[in-house]
Amino acid sequence: MLRAVIAASLITTLTAYTLRPLRPPPKPSYETSTVLITGPSLNGIGHAFAQSFSSLRVSKIILLGRSLSKLEAARSSLPHPNIEIIQCDFSSPPSLTSSLSKIKSTNTRIDYLICNAGISQRSTFLSTPLSTFYEIFQVNLFSHVALIHGLSSLMGLDDRDNKSHIVYVSSVQSVIALPERSGYSASKAAVSGLCDSLRAEFSDFCNVIEVRPGYVSTSLSLNALTSSGKYNKTDSTTLNGIPPRKVAERVIEGIEKGESVIDVGWDWKSRVAVWLKFWGGGVLRGIMERRFRKSQREKKGLND
Ligand SMILES: NC(=O)c1ccc[n+]([C@@H]2O[C@H](COP(=O)([O-])OP(=O)(O)OC[C@H]3O[C@@H](n4cnc5c(N)ncnc54)[C@H](OP(=O)(O)O)[C@@H]3O)[C@@H](O)[C@H]2O)c1
């Protein structure tokens, strides 16, 4: 027990030391900045980012999403005079290419790229068609890789000019993989790796921030993919999650402090699970196996 407590204290101290900003960043000049946000649908985390950046009076906001009517609704809801909307289905590479050309043709410098659009999953590995895995990875990872690549010159990454920011919304599930989320958890773990690598490569000219929210009260579970379509249910965990604005507010605070990994909305179960993953031997594995068996029993009960 004593050894576990000492190990936990050491880890906490080391983590705090490792995640500290290497040097305090200069205060961002929001008024001259342009922000591009993916997946800004009403009541989601992307929309909360748009609200926060509106309040900070950034110069321009570009919203990128798959539904024109949702983009229009987001724009009308925001108190900002300069919002451009661009339609883009991230699951379709041609749609992404055409949206990238539109953004590039504006020749606007992008100071903050908020990689937020994402899609979740509620299905066992074996019942999930391969096409669903591809779609999840395309939306959660590859589309944003293409965006960062395609916008590199507008973000000053090519000429290492000035300081831009990439805020990538990952998840606590990049660390703790739940059953029936194999594609989702794998895609978010890949996001983590991408952010770590980019952070090292871009260290002097772009701040790469990985945001790992716990449960947030949005439509994520409603829109999650199953083995045969959409889940169409709001899980109680999602319903009882923190409001999306808390994520946006915490991230703005993190940007100003120069943080690189931001954990927000982790309940005690998430904290214990993360601790168990690294220090709990096989305990977390046993919990996940029981969770899966229970969910399978409940589904069988419903189908009987
Ligand atoms: N809510 C949580 O508990 C939670 C926890 C950890 C991480 N996250 C992450 O937070 C991010 C935002 O999710 P959210 O919780 O705010 O859920 P959300 O309201 O469902 O937002 C997801 C956004 O992604 C967009 N999107 C999905 N598929 C797309 C596609 N093919 N092309 C373009 N846009 C697409 C959605 O558009 P439509 O409205 O058209 O579907 C929506 O705007 C996601 O990356 C998610 O993984 C959420």
The ligand as a Tripos MOL2 file, in Angstrom:
@<TRIPOS>MOLECULE
LIG
   48    52     1     0     0
SMALL
NO_CHARGES

@<TRIPOS>ATOM
      1 N1        -19.4460   14.4200  -25.7440 N.am      1 LIG1
      2 C1        -18.5130   13.7500  -25.1140 C.2       1 LIG1
      3 O1        -18.7760   13.1210  -24.0670 O.2       1 LIG1
      4 C2        -17.1030   13.7430  -25.6370 C.ar      1 LIG1
      5 C3        -16.0930   13.2080  -24.8120 C.ar      1 LIG1
      6 C4        -14.7900   13.1660  -25.2900 C.ar      1 LIG1
      7 C5        -14.5060   13.6510  -26.5450 C.ar      1 LIG1
      8 N2        -15.4880   14.1730  -27.3370 N.ar      1 LIG1
      9 C6        -15.1220   14.6460  -28.6810 C.3       1 LIG1
     10 O2        -15.5970   15.9690  -28.8480 O.3       1 LIG1
     11 C7        -15.7420   16.2360  -30.2560 C.3       1 LIG1
     12 C8        -17.0610   16.9590  -30.4730 C.3       1 LIG1
     13 O3        -18.1250   16.0750  -30.1770 O.3       1 LIG1
     14 P1        -19.4390   16.5230  -29.3820 P.3       1 LIG1
     15 O4        -19.4290   15.8120  -28.0960 O.co2     1 LIG1
     16 O5        -19.5820   17.9960  -29.4140 O.co2     1 LIG1
     17 O6        -20.5790   15.8070  -30.2560 O.3       1 LIG1
     18 P2        -21.4710   16.3920  -31.4620 P.3       1 LIG1
     19 O7        -22.3390   17.4850  -30.9650 O.co2     1 LIG1
     20 O8        -22.0810   15.2010  -32.0960 O.co2     1 LIG1
     21 O9        -20.3880   17.0510  -32.4040 O.3       1 LIG1
     22 C9        -19.6840   16.3250  -33.3710 C.3       1 LIG1
     23 C10       -19.5250   17.2130  -34.5640 C.3       1 LIG1
     24 O10       -18.8200   16.4930  -35.5810 O.3       1 LIG1
     25 C11       -19.5510   16.6170  -36.7790 C.3       1 LIG1
     26 N3        -19.3520   15.5020  -37.6910 N.ar      1 LIG1
     27 C12       -19.5960   14.1830  -37.4870 C.ar      1 LIG1
     28 N4        -19.3720   13.4980  -38.6030 N.ar      1 LIG1
     29 C13       -18.9920   14.4020  -39.5440 C.ar      1 LIG1
     30 C14       -18.6410   14.3130  -40.9070 C.ar      1 LIG1
     31 N5        -18.6660   13.1500  -41.5830 N.pl3     1 LIG1
     32 N6        -18.3010   15.4340  -41.5610 N.ar      1 LIG1
     33 C15       -18.3150   16.6440  -40.9290 C.ar      1 LIG1
     34 N7        -18.6540   16.7910  -39.6390 N.ar      1 LIG1
     35 C16       -18.9820   15.6900  -38.9590 C.ar      1 LIG1
     36 C17       -21.0020   16.6580  -36.3270 C.3       1 LIG1
     37 O11       -21.8360   17.1200  -37.3710 O.3       1 LIG1
     38 P3        -23.4230   16.7410  -37.3900 P.3       1 LIG1
     39 O12       -24.0630   17.6240  -36.3600 O.co2     1 LIG1
     40 O13       -23.8240   17.0400  -38.7760 O.co2     1 LIG1
     41 O14       -23.5180   15.2850  -37.0230 O.co2     1 LIG1
     42 C18       -20.8840   17.6130  -35.1640 C.3       1 LIG1
     43 O15       -20.8490   18.9370  -35.6140 O.3       1 LIG1
     44 C19       -15.6370   14.8800  -30.9500 C.3       1 LIG1
     45 O16       -14.3710   14.7660  -31.5600 O.3       1 LIG1
     46 C20       -15.7610   13.8770  -29.8100 C.3       1 LIG1
     47 O17       -15.0940   12.6720  -30.0860 O.3       1 LIG1
     48 C21       -16.7810   14.2410  -26.8980 C.ar      1 LIG1
@<TRIPOS>BOND
     1     1     2 1
     2     2     3 2
     3     2     4 1
     4     4     5 ar
     5     4    48 ar
     6     5     6 ar
     7     6     7 ar
     8     7     8 ar
     9     8     9 1
    10     8    48 ar
    11     9    10 1
    12     9    46 1
    13    10    11 1
    14    11    12 1
    15    11    44 1
    16    12    13 1
    17    13    14 1
    18    14    15 2
    19    14    16 1
    20    14    17 1
    21    17    18 1
    22    18    19 2
    23    18    20 1
    24    18    21 1
    25    21    22 1
    26    22    23 1
    27    23    24 1
    28    23    42 1
    29    24    25 1
    30    25    26 1
    31    25    36 1
    32    26    27 ar
    33    26    35 ar
    34    27    28 ar
    35    28    29 ar
    36    29    30 ar
    37    29    35 ar
    38    30    31 1
    39    30    32 ar
    40    32    33 ar
    41    33    34 ar
    42    34    35 ar
    43    36    37 1
    44    36    42 1
    45    37    38 1
    46    38    39 2
    47    38    40 1
    48    38    41 1
    49    42    43 1
    50    44    45 1
    51    44    46 1
    52    46    47 1
@<TRIPOS>SUBSTRUCTURE
     1 LIG1         1 GROUP 0 **** ****
